[in-house]
Amino acid sequence: MTVNEDRTTAPVAQAAPIADPAPLGLAAFALTTFLLSASNAGWMGSASGDAWLGYAFAYGGLAQLLAGMWEFRNRNVFGATAFSSYGGFWIGLAIWALVVAPSAGTKGAKDVAWILLAFAIFNTYMMLWSTQVNIAVFLVFLTLEATEIILFIGNFAGNTSIVKIGGYIGVLTALVAWYTSAAGVINGMRGTPFLPVGKPMGRAAA
């Protein structure tokens, strides 16, 4: 039997485009950051202060992690890395709060400080690369950088006043992230810019 070498190559189906997952990731990050920051700022005196915990799993964690996975689908390496990493951050912090914190005693603050220091290092280069996205995204990473630095200093020092300042800046971070999310939603719905996010601050040299 002879094999016919003249084969017709079937056309490769193009994957259907998906909606931009960035507004979801930003909203998930914003809400969970707001809840934890409000607690750090001392605004939850009449509440348990742990309202952030469940949302660290379900929204800031899972929803943001999913947004990161969809960014991989969109071939957006920046969004995929940012959302997946901070989704993991929230899930990891929630697990630490439930599993480690109850027995950590006074050393728990130092644990939090080391976690925040590690993420501040990660956030530093992500903040630099965010200048290639737009000004709104850069401001999210800039305010987050300030939040993480102030909080790890406050937790290392055991200084509640510094932690409270970090809480205030964290609330600002959440508001900036919410604005950026809102801009992504309405701009995506309209197909044209409505809420400004600013242009990239420069392109990296090839």
Order of alpha helices (4+ residues) and beta strands (2+ residues): alpha-alpha-alpha-alpha-alpha-alpha-alpha-alpha
